Amino acid sequence: MSEAVNPYVLLRKLDRIERELEDLRVMLLKMVSEELPEEEVDEETLRELEKGLKDMMEGKVKTLSADEAIRLLSEELED
């Protein structure tokens, strides 16, 4: 039995997942850069991190708390 899938619902979910992944990517870059000695952090990583942080501070990027991220990822796994 195959259920009809609304493509717009899937697109919304994919969009939400992409935004969450981008937020997680920025967080991961920050974590990696904090663990490396200063001289080992490459310029591209620093630029990406600074851009991501600037976008977050300016409200251009939606940020999530850890609890919210866990809840949303759990919901996606259930679907």
N, CA, C and O of each residue as an XYZ file, in Angstrom:
316
protein
N       0.835     -1.177      0.000
C       0.000      0.000      0.000
C       0.876      1.235      0.000
O       1.635      1.498      0.933
N       0.746      1.958     -1.049
C       1.571      3.153     -1.198
C       0.723      4.389     -0.929
O      -0.349      4.567     -1.507
N       1.226      5.235     -0.039
C       0.520      6.484      0.243
C       0.974      7.548     -0.736
O       2.134      7.565     -1.149
N       0.067      8.432     -1.107
C       0.430      9.558     -1.950
C       1.249     10.533     -1.117
O       0.883     10.865      0.011
N       2.355     10.986     -1.683
C       3.241     11.903     -0.973
C       3.111     13.281     -1.601
O       3.233     13.450     -2.814
N       2.863     14.250     -0.751
C       2.760     15.619     -1.219
C       4.168     16.168     -1.424
O       4.935     16.258     -0.465
N       4.527     16.538     -2.663
C       5.890     17.014     -2.914
C       6.206     18.311     -2.167
O       7.367     18.559     -1.842
N       5.215     19.129     -1.893
C       5.453     20.387     -1.178
C       5.842     20.131      0.274
O       6.654     20.860      0.844
N       5.266     19.103      0.861
C       5.637     18.734      2.230
C       7.086     18.261      2.242
O       7.855     18.628      3.130
N       7.451     17.455      1.267
C       8.831     16.981      1.179
C       9.802     18.137      0.963
O      10.868     18.171      1.577
N       9.445     19.077      0.103
C      10.309     20.231     -0.148
C      10.502     21.062      1.113
O      11.606     21.535      1.382
N       9.432     21.242      1.890
C       9.544     22.001      3.144
C      10.459     21.280      4.122
O      11.299     21.901      4.774
N      10.292     19.967      4.220
C      11.151     19.184      5.113
C      12.610     19.262      4.671
O      13.505     19.435      5.498
N      12.845     19.135      3.372
C      14.213     19.220      2.858
C      14.818     20.596      3.118
O      15.991     20.706      3.474
N      14.026     21.630      2.941
C      14.506     22.988      3.208
C      14.886     23.148      4.672
O      15.922     23.731      4.991
N      14.050     22.632      5.554
C      14.321     22.711      6.993
C      15.585     21.929      7.344
O      16.413     22.391      8.128
N      15.722     20.753      6.760
C      16.904     19.930      7.018
C      18.159     20.635      6.508
O      19.189     20.628      7.182
N      18.082     21.241      5.327
C      19.239     21.959      4.784
C      19.655     23.100      5.707
O      20.845     23.299      5.948
N      18.681     23.849      6.223
C      19.004     24.945      7.144
C      19.643     24.410      8.423
O      20.615     24.976      8.923
N      19.097     23.329      8.943
C      19.646     22.732     10.165
C      21.060     22.219      9.926
O      21.934     22.395     10.774
N      21.291     21.585      8.775
C      22.620     21.081      8.459
C      23.621     22.225      8.326
O      24.765     22.099      8.763
N      23.206     23.327      7.734
C      24.087     24.487      7.619
C      24.449     25.021      8.998
O      25.604     25.364      9.251
N      23.470     25.091      9.883
C      23.731     25.534     11.257
C      24.703     24.582     11.951
O      25.624     25.021     12.640
N      24.496     23.289     11.767
C      25.383     22.296     12.380
C      26.786     22.370     11.789
O      27.772     22.179     12.502
N      26.880     22.646     10.492
C      28.184     22.779      9.836
C      28.968     23.939     10.438
O      30.166     23.814     10.695
N      28.298     25.064     10.663
C      28.957     26.218     11.270
C      29.411     25.881     12.685
O      30.517     26.235     13.092
N      28.559     25.202     13.424
C      28.925     24.806     14.787
C      30.145     23.883     14.770
O      31.049     24.023     15.593
N      30.161     22.950     13.834
C      31.282     22.019     13.730
C      32.562     22.751     13.357
O      33.621     22.473     13.922
N      32.479     23.683     12.412
C      33.653     24.472     12.046
C      34.198     25.221     13.256
O      35.410     25.297     13.462
N      33.298     25.765     14.044
C      33.723     26.491     15.239
C      34.428     25.546     16.207
O      35.489     25.873     16.740
N      33.838     24.378     16.432
C      34.435     23.411     17.353
C      35.821     22.989     16.868
O      36.759     22.913     17.662
N      35.953     22.716     15.580
C      37.240     22.293     15.027
C      38.260     23.410     15.167
O      39.399     23.163     15.562
N      37.867     24.622     14.851
C      38.815     25.731     14.909
C      39.235     26.038     16.341
O      40.357     26.491     16.567
N      38.357     25.799     17.308
C      38.715     26.035     18.701
C      39.710     25.010     19.209
O      40.486     25.308     20.117
N      39.709     23.806     18.644
C      40.601     22.750     19.109
C      41.977     22.798     18.453
O      42.935     22.241     18.989
N      42.086     23.453     17.305
C      43.374     23.527     16.617
C      44.209     24.662     17.187
O      43.680     25.710     17.558
N      45.520     24.445     17.253
C      46.377     25.578     17.616
C      46.206     26.690     16.580
O      45.959     26.416     15.406
N      46.335     27.907     17.005
C      46.038     29.051     16.141
C      46.757     28.990     14.800
O      46.160     29.288     13.765
N      48.026     28.608     14.805
C      48.789     28.601     13.562
C      48.330     27.523     12.582
O      48.681     27.588     11.404
N      47.555     26.532     13.034
C      47.100     25.460     12.156
C      45.724     25.722     11.547
O      45.289     24.958     10.685
N      45.038     26.764     11.962
C      43.715     27.061     11.417
C      43.912     27.781     10.089
O      44.498     28.862     10.031
N      43.414     27.164      9.030
C      43.608     27.775      7.719
C      42.663     28.961      7.527
O      41.627     29.071      8.184
N      43.046     29.825      6.624
C      42.300     31.066      6.389
C      40.876     30.797      5.911
O      39.953     31.517      6.293
N      40.686     29.782      5.089
C      39.345     29.485      4.576
C      38.403     29.089      5.712
O      37.248     29.513      5.746
N      38.901     28.276      6.635
C      38.090     27.875      7.788
C      37.711     29.089      8.624
O      36.565     29.225      9.052
N      38.674     29.965      8.851
C      38.390     31.178      9.624
C      37.363     32.065      8.918
O      36.457     32.597      9.559
N      37.502     32.221      7.616
C      36.536     33.054      6.867
C      35.126     32.463      6.940
O      34.151     33.184      7.152
N      35.030     31.145      6.763
C      33.721     30.470      6.845
C      33.111     30.664      8.233
O      31.927     30.971      8.366
N      33.926     30.482      9.244
C      33.455     30.633     10.615
C      33.009     32.063     10.887
O      31.930     32.286     11.438
N      33.826     33.021     10.508
C      33.482     34.424     10.734
C      32.219     34.815      9.989
O      31.380     35.536     10.530
N      32.069     34.346      8.745
C      30.861     34.654      7.977
C      29.638     34.042      8.640
O      28.610     34.702      8.786
N      29.751     32.766      9.048
C      28.630     32.101      9.707
C      28.235     32.785     11.001
O      27.049     32.977     11.269
N      29.221     33.153     11.805
C      28.934     33.834     13.066
C      28.326     35.207     12.826
O      27.393     35.607     13.523
N      28.848     35.925     11.848
C      28.306     37.248     11.522
C      26.852     37.129     11.065
O      25.998     37.905     11.493
N      26.575     36.157     10.196
C      25.213     35.948      9.719
C      24.271     35.607     10.872
O      23.128     36.063     10.903
N      24.758     34.803     11.821
C      23.924     34.447     12.979
C      23.653     35.675     13.842
O      22.524     35.895     14.282
N      24.685     36.468     14.080
C      24.523     37.642     14.935
C      23.601     38.682     14.287
O      22.898     39.408     14.989
N      23.604     38.755     12.966
C      22.751     39.695     12.252
C      21.345     39.146     12.016
O      20.496     39.830     11.445
N      21.107     37.933     12.448
C      19.784     37.342     12.292
C      19.502     36.818     10.893
O      18.353     36.515     10.573
N      20.517     36.706     10.059
C      20.330     36.188      8.703
C      20.179     34.672      8.693
O      19.632     34.094      7.753
N      20.670     34.044      9.746
C      20.622     32.591      9.855
C      19.848     32.242     11.111
O      20.116     32.765     12.193
N      18.892     31.358     10.948
C      18.138     30.900     12.104
C      19.028     29.976     12.918
O      19.652     29.065     12.375
N      19.083     30.212     14.203
C      19.879     29.348     15.066
C      18.963     28.489     15.924
O      17.816     28.848     16.190
N      19.480     27.373     16.342
C      18.715     26.429     17.150
C      19.463     26.136     18.436
O      20.694     26.106     18.468
N      18.713     25.925     19.471
C      19.332     25.419     20.693
C      19.593     23.930     20.483
O      19.036     23.314     19.575
N      20.430     23.371     21.315
C      20.718     21.939     21.203
C      19.442     21.116     21.387
O      19.216     20.139     20.672
N      18.611     21.518     22.350
C      17.366     20.794     22.591
C      16.452     20.842     21.368
O      15.834     19.841     21.005
N      16.373     22.015     20.738
C      15.523     22.169     19.548
C      16.062     21.307     18.397
O      15.286     20.662     17.692
N      17.379     21.295     18.208
C      17.977     20.493     17.139
C      17.699     19.006     17.362
O      17.356     18.287     16.423
N      17.844     18.555     18.587
C      17.574     17.152     18.907
C      16.115     16.822     18.647
O      15.807     15.776     18.075
N      15.216     17.704     19.061
C      13.782     17.471     18.851
C      13.467     17.377     17.362
O      12.759     16.465     16.935
N      13.994     18.325     16.559
C      13.701     18.329     15.130
C      14.298     17.091     14.435
O      13.645     16.484     13.586
N      15.504     16.729     14.786
C      16.104     15.544     14.170
C      15.348     14.281     14.579
O      15.191     13.365     13.771
N      14.887     14.226     15.811
C      14.100     13.081     16.262
C      12.797     12.981     15.480
O      12.381     11.892     15.084
N      12.156     14.126     15.262
C      10.912     14.141     14.482
C      11.146     13.622     13.069
O      10.325     12.877     12.534
N      12.272     14.018     12.462
C      12.574     13.589     11.105
C      12.809     12.070     11.060
O      12.418     11.406     10.100
N      13.434     11.542     12.080
C      13.670     10.102     12.120
C      12.373      9.326     12.259
O      12.247      8.218     11.737
N      11.407      9.908     12.964
C      10.125      9.243     13.152
C       9.301      9.221     11.867
O       8.504      8.307     11.655
N       9.492     10.230     11.007
C       8.715     10.315      9.757
C       9.187      9.360      8.763
O       8.645      9.299      7.659
